[in-house]
Amino acid sequence: MKLLTMIFTWWNGQSFNTWFYTLLHGKAVGKDEFGNTYYRAAKVDPALGFERRWVIYAGVSEGSMTPPGWYGWLHHTVDTPPTQEDYKPRGWQLPHLPNLTGTPEAWRPPGSMLRANARPKATGDYDAWTPEG
């Protein structure tokens, strides 16, 4: 079943082509806290002029699941991958969270129909508009 998922879908981890390209050309660089694995090409791509870098997501392919350090490395902002750095987050920095929109953990403002609890009662301070004025 996993082989069929790999052949016919691209949103569940990796496709067959990505798996094959990674097998031939990829060199594993590291993993993040979400289980995503990061790769780099063994040599510089002559068409691009720099090395290719990519990620194989552990589960659904969602770009917001890439932590900031790995995001910078993937986009050639930094040359050193986070596994080779000695970075310690500051006390005020929160841990990275993926985009939760569309999931049960998404933020629902007070009064939202999707919120689990009941809407607040009307206070009676509202008068409906009428065309007569």
Disulfide bonds with the S-S distance in Angstrom:
none
